[in-house]
């Protein structure tokens, strides 16, 4: 997640939409007072700002307290947890609350989305990459707490899209350029390639049967209806 006071934009990082690549690209134009959250994927060393993000720790009355068990065992708080302040994959409602209405309403806000059937396959490979036991794609759906991708809830507030622009992964280069033109940075970026699975088949439909196809429709009906995604 990025908040640039220098260029007056807010980038909400969604999952499996090349958002890490966009973070890397955007880090080149950030000023010293801008906010960028650390990533868990080990890409921070590729940013000019250095590892660990910047300005993401926050003292605010609405920042959740550190869990008592972590305090008791004196464990350091995880930088991607809400208790640090700003964090990766942070929802719009919380960003707005921390920044205040004036900044939220005046800055250009954007995020990216992806066809849910394609995204679910990518998410499956990401979430099972280190599993000791192999989990089938069908079996993955049996664990909604792990399998569900909450992208829509990141760029919406109270069920309504709360950003100025939601680009499409399927039109990544052109839509990213649209966002860059909107913030006065058009023609400056080439997105790096990061976090690409080397094992998945290119045809996402080949992973589905009628049951898993229907589950995607049920889980992600908001994205499907709003953006007109088809299987």
Backbone bond lengths (Angstrom), bond angles and torsions (degrees), N, CA, C in turn:
res aa  C-N    CA-C-N  psi(-1)  N-CA   C-N-CA  omega(-1)  CA-C   N-CA-C  phi
1 X - - - 1.455 - - 1.527 108.61 -
2 X 1.323 115.74 138.34 1.454 120.80 -178.76 1.522 109.86 -130.56
3 X 1.318 115.74 135.75 1.465 122.11 167.36 1.523 106.43 -122.10
4 X 1.314 116.46 114.36 1.464 120.46 179.86 1.527 109.50 -106.09
5 X 1.338 115.28 108.77 1.457 119.53 173.78 1.525 110.18 -75.14
6 X 1.318 115.72 -26.73 1.459 120.91 180.00 1.527 111.15 -64.58
7 X 1.340 116.07 -43.30 1.466 120.80 -176.95 1.523 112.87 -111.28
8 X 1.327 116.72 1.99 1.470 122.86 175.08 1.537 112.48 57.55
9 X 1.340 114.91 57.42 1.457 119.24 173.44 1.523 110.34 -141.86
10 X 1.323 114.83 158.93 1.455 123.21 175.99 1.525 107.64 -127.55
11 X 1.313 116.60 123.00 1.455 122.03 178.15 1.522 108.24 -109.94
12 X 1.333 116.56 116.10 1.460 122.15 179.12 1.528 108.22 -94.39
13 X 1.299 115.38 121.44 1.453 121.07 -174.76 1.528 110.80 -85.09
14 X 1.319 116.48 114.89 1.453 121.86 175.65 1.523 109.74 -97.44
15 X 1.334 116.07 176.77 1.456 120.83 -172.84 1.525 112.41 -101.78
16 X 1.339 114.48 135.88 1.465 124.20 177.63 1.527 112.26 59.13
17 X 1.328 115.68 43.41 1.471 121.47 179.32 1.524 111.79 -130.40
18 X 1.328 117.91 21.58 1.473 122.94 -176.18 1.520 111.75 67.09
19 X 1.323 117.41 23.21 1.464 120.29 -178.49 1.525 112.66 -66.98
20 X 1.328 117.22 -30.25 1.466 119.14 176.27 1.525 111.02 -64.29
21 X 1.328 116.51 -39.31 1.464 120.59 176.59 1.520 110.64 -62.71
22 X 1.324 116.38 -40.51 1.462 119.86 179.41 1.520 111.33 -67.33
23 X 1.324 117.46 -38.11 1.458 120.77 176.31 1.529 111.04 -60.52
24 X 1.307 116.16 -44.88 1.459 120.18 179.97 1.527 110.70 -60.24
25 X 1.321 115.83 -46.12 1.467 120.28 -179.77 1.525 111.17 -63.23
26 X 1.319 116.74 -46.44 1.461 120.67 -176.09 1.524 112.83 -69.16
27 X 1.324 117.19 -25.05 1.462 119.47 -178.99 1.527 112.45 -60.66
28 X 1.338 117.51 -22.63 1.469 121.25 -178.77 1.524 113.09 -68.65
29 X 1.333 117.36 -20.37 1.465 119.12 -175.72 1.528 112.66 -109.55
30 X 1.325 117.75 3.51 1.455 120.08 -175.37 1.520 112.30 -76.61
31 X 1.330 114.92 147.95 1.450 121.26 176.10 1.522 111.29 -93.77
32 X 1.328 118.08 172.67 1.471 121.36 -176.17 1.518 114.28 -66.40
33 X 1.324 118.53 -20.18 1.464 121.20 179.87 1.526 112.81 -96.48
34 X 1.326 117.33 -1.58 1.460 120.34 -178.61 1.525 110.65 -77.06
35 X 1.327 115.28 159.07 1.460 121.91 -176.85 1.521 109.27 -107.62
36 X 1.322 115.76 129.22 1.460 120.57 170.79 1.519 107.91 -139.78
37 X 1.319 115.70 130.25 1.458 119.73 -176.11 1.521 110.74 -86.12
38 X 1.327 117.62 146.32 1.465 120.23 176.34 1.521 110.24 -64.97
39 X 1.319 116.35 151.13 1.464 121.55 177.43 1.516 109.27 -107.21
40 X 1.339 115.51 150.77 1.459 120.30 178.89 1.517 112.13 -85.24
41 X 1.308 118.03 -0.98 1.459 121.00 -170.76 1.527 114.20 -95.01
42 X 1.316 117.86 3.64 1.448 119.95 177.98 1.511 114.56 77.87
43 X 1.338 117.98 19.19 1.465 119.83 -177.64 1.520 112.32 -92.79
44 X 1.327 117.44 -6.90 1.458 119.09 -172.82 1.516 113.40 -60.81
45 X 1.340 117.11 -30.65 1.452 119.01 -178.65 1.526 111.92 -65.66
46 X 1.335 117.72 -13.87 1.456 120.82 179.92 1.523 111.95 -89.95
47 X 1.323 116.89 -4.22 1.452 120.20 -179.57 1.522 109.88 -90.28
48 X 1.306 116.18 143.29 1.457 120.17 177.97 1.517 112.06 -63.48
49 X 1.344 117.20 -25.59 1.461 119.59 -178.92 1.517 111.98 -75.27
50 X 1.334 116.99 -10.75 1.445 119.62 179.25 1.520 111.59 94.09
51 X 1.328 115.70 171.78 1.458 121.11 -177.26 1.516 111.05 -70.50
52 X 1.317 114.65 149.95 1.461 119.50 171.04 1.505 116.34 96.33
53 X 1.332 118.53 2.56 1.456 119.45 -179.47 1.524 111.44 69.55
54 X 1.338 116.07 -167.78 1.454 119.44 177.83 1.528 110.12 -157.62
55 X 1.307 115.48 144.03 1.471 123.97 173.86 1.525 113.35 57.62
56 X 1.319 117.93 25.91 1.461 119.79 -176.66 1.530 112.97 -90.63
57 X 1.315 118.19 -17.13 1.463 119.83 176.91 1.523 109.13 -77.63
58 X 1.319 115.47 139.15 1.456 119.76 -170.06 1.522 111.02 -140.40
59 X 1.322 115.37 135.00 1.460 121.85 172.38 1.522 107.36 -103.61
60 X 1.307 116.21 102.06 1.467 121.87 -175.55 1.527 107.84 -144.89
61 X 1.322 118.84 141.78 1.470 119.86 -177.35 1.522 114.52 -61.51
62 X 1.333 117.73 -20.90 1.457 120.42 -179.21 1.519 113.92 -94.89
63 X 1.330 117.91 -0.24 1.462 120.00 174.82 1.526 108.19 -69.52
64 X 1.334 118.27 126.43 1.471 120.08 -178.44 1.526 111.67 -59.37
65 X 1.330 117.52 144.77 1.471 120.24 178.40 1.522 111.80 -70.46
66 X 1.325 116.18 155.55 1.457 121.09 175.60 1.520 108.88 -66.25
67 X 1.330 118.97 132.53 1.469 120.86 179.75 1.517 112.16 -54.77
68 X 1.314 116.32 143.27 1.463 121.50 -176.54 1.526 112.23 -59.99
69 X 1.327 117.22 -35.72 1.458 119.48 -179.23 1.520 111.33 -65.74
70 X 1.338 117.12 -36.29 1.459 119.35 178.66 1.532 109.83 -69.83
71 X 1.341 116.25 -36.06 1.462 119.73 176.02 1.517 110.61 -65.25
72 X 1.321 115.87 -43.53 1.461 121.11 -176.89 1.524 111.32 -61.25
73 X 1.336 115.64 -43.61 1.463 119.40 -179.01 1.530 112.15 -89.86
74 X 1.344 116.10 4.00 1.467 122.61 177.93 1.523 112.23 54.73
75 X 1.321 115.31 41.98 1.449 120.18 177.67 1.527 109.37 -87.33
76 X 1.301 117.57 136.23 1.472 119.41 177.73 1.522 110.75 -65.66
77 X 1.331 115.73 144.33 1.453 119.23 -178.92 1.525 110.52 -72.07
78 X 1.320 115.75 142.64 1.455 121.44 -179.55 1.525 109.68 -74.05
79 X 1.317 116.36 134.01 1.466 120.05 -173.95 1.518 112.82 -68.96
80 X 1.326 118.31 -14.17 1.456 120.22 178.80 1.531 111.64 -100.48
81 X 1.317 117.88 12.53 1.454 122.63 -179.50 1.528 109.83 -99.12
82 X 1.335 119.44 146.65 1.477 121.75 -178.22 1.519 114.93 -55.48
83 X 1.323 118.05 -22.94 1.458 119.64 -176.89 1.531 113.66 -70.12
84 X 1.333 118.56 -11.66 1.467 119.72 179.02 1.525 111.92 -85.14
85 X 1.344 116.71 -18.44 1.458 120.81 -176.52 1.515 109.71 123.36
86 X 1.338 117.54 -108.14 1.468 121.87 175.20 1.527 108.86 -85.42
87 X 1.319 116.90 139.78 1.459 119.85 -176.47 1.524 109.86 -147.92
88 X 1.324 114.55 163.24 1.459 122.09 -179.11 1.523 110.74 -58.46
89 X 1.306 120.37 146.41 1.466 123.76 179.11 1.532 111.86 53.75
90 X 1.295 115.49 47.78 1.464 122.39 -178.86 1.530 109.49 -88.59
91 X 1.344 118.61 134.74 1.462 120.24 -177.15 1.522 113.02 -74.51
92 X 1.322 114.99 155.02 1.462 121.50 -176.17 1.521 112.76 -58.57
93 X 1.331 117.46 -39.89 1.465 119.20 -176.02 1.526 111.70 -62.28
94 X 1.338 116.44 -36.54 1.463 119.35 -179.17 1.536 111.13 -75.66
95 X 1.327 116.57 -38.62 1.470 119.81 176.37 1.526 109.57 -59.88
96 X 1.320 116.41 -45.91 1.464 120.91 179.86 1.517 111.21 -60.52
97 X 1.318 116.58 -42.36 1.464 120.23 -179.28 1.522 111.36 -63.38
98 X 1.324 116.84 -41.08 1.462 119.80 -177.74 1.526 112.32 -74.26
99 X 1.312 116.80 -38.02 1.469 120.17 -177.43 1.520 112.68 -80.51
100 X 1.332 116.77 -30.91 1.458 120.97 -175.41 1.519 111.61 93.94
101 X 1.316 115.72 158.93 1.458 121.08 -174.59 1.525 113.15 -64.08
102 X 1.322 117.50 -37.45 1.466 119.45 -175.81 1.523 111.21 -61.11
103 X 1.330 117.64 -49.52 1.463 120.90 179.61 1.519 110.46 -68.73
104 X 1.323 116.97 -45.87 1.462 120.30 -178.76 1.523 111.53 -56.99
105 X 1.311 116.72 -45.10 1.462 120.52 -175.27 1.530 113.50 -75.88
106 X 1.327 117.28 -23.32 1.465 119.54 -175.71 1.530 113.35 -98.35
107 X 1.337 118.74 -16.95 1.458 121.28 -179.51 1.540 110.36 -89.74
108 X 1.323 115.44 150.63 1.462 121.63 176.01 1.521 108.55 -79.01
109 X 1.328 116.38 126.96 1.462 121.61 -173.78 1.529 109.58 -117.82
110 X 1.326 116.16 132.09 1.463 118.63 179.33 1.525 112.17 -147.34
111 X 1.316 114.36 156.50 1.462 122.81 177.82 1.522 107.26 -150.59
112 X 1.340 116.23 176.75 1.465 120.47 179.45 1.526 110.22 -129.76
113 X 1.340 114.17 150.89 1.459 121.72 178.52 1.525 109.53 -131.11
114 X 1.334 115.46 168.06 1.463 121.48 -174.74 1.524 109.66 -144.64
115 X 1.309 116.68 149.27 1.459 120.46 175.60 1.527 109.37 -48.61
116 X 1.336 119.57 121.55 1.468 121.61 -173.01 1.517 114.58 -60.03
117 X 1.335 118.79 -32.87 1.464 119.92 179.12 1.533 110.57 -68.75
118 X 1.309 116.99 -41.67 1.463 121.48 176.05 1.527 110.73 -68.38
119 X 1.316 115.75 -44.08 1.470 121.20 -179.32 1.527 111.61 -60.89
120 X 1.332 116.92 -38.53 1.459 119.89 -178.06 1.519 111.88 -64.80
121 X 1.323 117.12 -36.66 1.465 120.19 176.86 1.527 109.97 -65.34
122 X 1.326 116.34 -45.22 1.460 120.30 178.51 1.524 110.80 -61.74
123 X 1.316 116.63 -41.03 1.479 121.74 179.03 1.520 111.03 -64.49
124 X 1.306 116.80 -39.26 1.460 121.60 178.18 1.527 111.19 -58.68
125 X 1.317 116.91 -47.38 1.457 119.64 -179.97 1.525 111.21 -66.87
126 X 1.311 116.58 -35.92 1.466 120.11 179.28 1.523 111.47 -66.91
127 X 1.325 117.28 -45.67 1.459 121.24 -174.16 1.528 113.07 -77.86
128 X 1.303 117.99 -20.12 1.471 120.16 -178.69 1.524 112.17 -106.97
129 X 1.319 117.91 8.87 1.463 121.50 -172.86 1.525 112.91 -62.52
130 X 1.324 117.21 -28.38 1.466 119.36 -177.68 1.526 112.80 -114.63
131 X 1.331 117.66 12.08 1.460 120.68 178.82 1.520 110.40 -66.24
132 X 1.321 115.87 135.80 1.457 120.03 178.81 1.526 111.13 -73.54
133 X 1.327 115.81 -33.21 1.454 120.23 175.87 1.522 109.23 -105.97
134 X 1.310 115.93 137.16 1.455 119.90 -178.44 1.525 110.56 -69.32
135 X 1.323 116.14 131.15 1.459 122.61 176.64 1.514 108.61 -110.18
136 X 1.326 117.05 126.88 1.456 120.03 179.18 1.527 109.42 -71.45
137 X 1.299 115.85 161.40 1.458 119.96 177.83 1.524 109.97 -61.65
138 X 1.325 117.74 -41.81 1.469 120.69 177.19 1.521 111.06 -63.64
139 X 1.314 116.06 -42.71 1.458 119.96 -179.23 1.515 112.98 -65.39
140 X 1.315 116.39 -28.51 1.467 121.70 179.79 1.526 111.20 -58.93
141 X 1.322 117.83 -35.89 1.459 121.98 -178.46 1.522 112.67 -67.24
142 X 1.321 117.64 -15.81 1.465 120.62 -179.73 1.529 112.16 -74.38
143 X 1.327 116.72 -6.68 1.459 121.23 -178.94 1.527 109.52 -123.37
144 X 1.345 116.88 74.27 1.474 120.31 -174.61 1.526 113.90 -56.60
145 X 1.330 117.63 -32.00 1.464 119.71 -179.93 1.528 111.24 -63.01
146 X 1.311 116.66 -23.97 1.462 121.93 179.15 1.525 111.46 -101.50
147 X 1.323 116.02 -33.31 1.463 120.27 -171.66 1.523 114.14 -88.48
148 X 1.332 117.73 -24.35 1.463 119.78 -175.12 1.533 110.95 -74.74
149 X 1.325 116.28 135.08 1.466 122.49 178.18 1.529 108.18 -106.40
150 X 1.326 117.33 119.23 1.459 120.78 -170.45 1.532 113.50 -96.29
151 X 1.297 118.66 33.11 1.464 120.36 -175.18 1.523 114.17 -54.73
152 X 1.319 117.70 -45.10 1.468 119.93 -175.79 1.521 111.05 -58.42
153 X 1.317 117.11 -37.13 1.460 120.81 -179.80 1.526 112.50 -71.12
154 X 1.322 117.61 -14.49 1.463 120.13 179.47 1.519 112.08 -79.89
155 X 1.335 117.28 -37.30 1.472 119.59 -176.58 1.528 113.16 -106.66
156 X 1.333 116.62 11.88 1.461 120.66 176.38 1.525 110.04 -121.51
157 X 1.308 115.85 159.74 1.459 122.68 173.80 1.524 107.11 -131.67
158 X 1.337 115.36 125.76 1.469 121.01 -177.53 1.527 111.82 54.41
159 X 1.343 115.63 37.54 1.449 121.15 175.11 1.516 115.74 83.29
160 X 1.331 117.47 -1.86 1.466 121.00 -178.84 1.528 109.38 -114.91
161 X 1.324 116.48 137.13 1.464 120.60 -179.63 1.522 109.57 -59.04
162 X 1.327 115.61 128.83 1.460 121.31 -171.12 1.522 113.76 -112.78
163 X 1.333 117.48 6.32 1.463 120.95 -179.77 1.522 109.66 -109.18
164 X 1.325 115.57 166.02 1.465 120.57 -178.67 1.517 112.97 -78.17
165 X 1.328 116.33 -26.46 1.461 119.44 -175.06 1.519 109.86 -153.04
166 X 1.334 116.35 130.10 1.469 121.79 171.17 1.521 107.11 -114.82
167 X 1.310 116.30 106.14 1.452 120.71 178.27 1.512 111.16 -76.62
168 X 1.321 115.88 163.64 1.460 121.62 -178.69 1.523 110.65 -109.31
169 X 1.321 116.06 130.60 1.458 121.72 177.30 1.520 111.08 -55.78
170 X 1.333 116.09 -35.87 1.459 121.43 -178.54 1.528 111.89 -67.82
171 X 1.308 116.40 -15.37 1.467 121.87 178.93 1.529 108.61 -128.73
172 X 1.334 114.65 42.54 1.459 122.46 -165.55 1.524 113.66 -56.62
173 X 1.308 118.06 -54.24 1.466 120.71 -174.44 1.525 111.83 -61.89
174 X 1.330 116.29 -47.31 1.464 120.26 -178.40 1.523 111.68 -67.81
175 X 1.327 117.52 -40.45 1.461 119.70 -178.07 1.529 111.69 -73.27
176 X 1.327 116.99 -34.82 1.464 118.66 174.85 1.523 110.33 -63.91
177 X 1.318 116.29 -38.79 1.462 119.75 177.67 1.524 110.94 -65.35
178 X 1.329 118.28 -35.93 1.468 120.91 175.68 1.529 110.73 -58.88
179 X 1.329 115.96 -44.42 1.459 119.96 178.75 1.525 110.75 -64.77
180 X 1.331 116.92 -38.94 1.459 120.18 -179.34 1.532 111.32 -67.78
181 X 1.305 117.11 -38.41 1.463 120.32 175.72 1.524 109.97 -61.48
182 X 1.324 116.41 -40.09 1.463 120.98 -178.74 1.529 112.42 -63.29
183 X 1.346 117.50 -29.61 1.468 119.91 178.89 1.527 112.13 -100.42
184 X 1.326 116.54 11.60 1.457 120.59 177.41 1.505 115.07 77.05
185 X 1.341 117.33 25.23 1.461 121.35 -177.46 1.529 111.71 -126.20
186 X 1.304 116.89 29.90 1.453 120.75 -177.92 1.520 113.50 -65.22
187 X 1.338 116.14 145.12 1.452 122.01 174.99 1.514 115.79 75.35
188 X 1.341 117.94 16.62 1.463 119.95 -174.30 1.526 114.36 -108.93
189 X 1.347 117.83 -8.11 1.455 118.13 -167.81 1.522 113.16 -127.53
190 X 1.324 114.41 145.94 1.450 123.52 165.46 1.516 106.27 -125.72
191 X 1.311 117.04 119.97 1.457 120.54 -173.67 1.522 111.37 -71.74
192 X 1.340 117.55 130.63 1.465 120.28 173.74 1.516 109.95 -73.85
193 X 1.321 116.93 161.81 1.460 122.31 177.98 1.518 108.56 -99.98
194 X 1.353 116.85 122.75 1.462 120.89 -179.72 1.524 110.11 -137.82
195 X 1.339 115.80 158.04 1.467 122.93 170.87 1.527 113.52 54.17
196 X 1.310 117.73 42.65 1.459 121.43 -179.63 1.522 109.50 -95.75
197 X 1.332 117.23 127.17 1.454 121.32 177.07 1.522 109.83 -71.77
198 X 1.331 116.09 133.36 1.462 120.90 -179.20 1.528 111.94 -95.56
199 X 1.342 116.70 -1.13 1.458 119.10 -173.65 1.524 114.04 -111.79
200 X 1.311 118.54 -15.92 1.467 119.79 -175.73 1.520 111.29 -78.04
201 X 1.326 115.07 148.99 1.463 120.85 175.46 1.520 109.30 -77.11
202 X 1.327 118.71 148.94 1.468 120.53 -176.46 1.521 113.63 -69.21
203 X 1.334 117.99 -24.85 1.460 121.34 -177.76 1.527 109.11 -92.64
204 X 1.336 117.50 100.12 1.464 119.36 -175.28 1.528 112.12 -65.19
205 X 1.349 118.12 -27.96 1.462 120.10 -179.13 1.528 112.36 -61.00
206 X 1.335 116.52 -26.03 1.464 119.88 -176.62 1.525 112.83 -68.40
207 X 1.326 117.70 -12.14 1.461 121.01 179.50 1.527 112.71 -86.34
208 X 1.305 118.13 -13.41 1.465 121.24 -168.22 1.520 113.30 -102.28
209 X 1.347 113.61 149.54 1.453 121.28 162.00 1.534 106.59 -116.97
210 X 1.317 117.47 -176.33 1.462 119.77 -175.45 1.527 111.95 -63.56
211 X 1.315 117.52 -34.22 1.463 120.80 -178.97 1.521 111.65 -68.05
212 X 1.318 117.69 -50.02 1.465 120.52 -178.90 1.522 111.37 -68.54
213 X 1.314 116.91 -34.46 1.464 120.47 175.67 1.528 110.43 -60.80
214 X 1.342 116.41 -42.93 1.462 121.05 -179.96 1.531 111.70 -68.87
215 X 1.326 117.37 -34.37 1.464 120.24 178.36 1.523 111.25 -63.15
216 X 1.313 116.83 -39.79 1.464 120.30 177.27 1.531 110.11 -61.88
217 X 1.319 116.78 -41.90 1.464 120.49 177.43 1.525 110.67 -59.87
218 X 1.314 116.72 -42.10 1.462 121.54 -178.67 1.524 111.78 -69.94
219 X 1.320 116.40 -44.36 1.461 120.60 -176.63 1.527 112.40 -70.48
220 X 1.311 117.60 -37.11 1.467 120.96 -169.10 1.523 112.56 -120.71
221 X 1.318 116.26 36.71 1.467 120.12 -177.27 1.523 112.09 -62.16
222 X 1.333 118.18 -29.63 1.466 120.24 -179.08 1.529 111.22 -67.21
223 X 1.322 116.86 -47.41 1.462 119.66 177.79 1.528 111.28 -63.86
224 X 1.331 115.63 -43.39 1.458 120.19 -177.21 1.518 110.69 -61.97
225 X 1.334 116.67 -44.71 1.458 120.19 -178.69 1.527 111.97 -70.47
226 X 1.327 116.88 -42.30 1.459 119.20 -175.21 1.525 112.24 -70.48
227 X 1.330 117.09 -42.74 1.468 120.36 -174.55 1.524 112.93 -99.25
228 X 1.329 117.16 -5.13 1.457 119.54 177.53 1.521 114.33 72.49
229 X 1.326 117.67 31.05 1.467 120.14 -179.68 1.525 110.43 -67.69
230 X 1.305 115.21 145.88 1.465 121.49 175.62 1.514 109.20 -128.49
231 X 1.313 114.91 156.75 1.463 120.78 179.64 1.534 109.94 -69.97
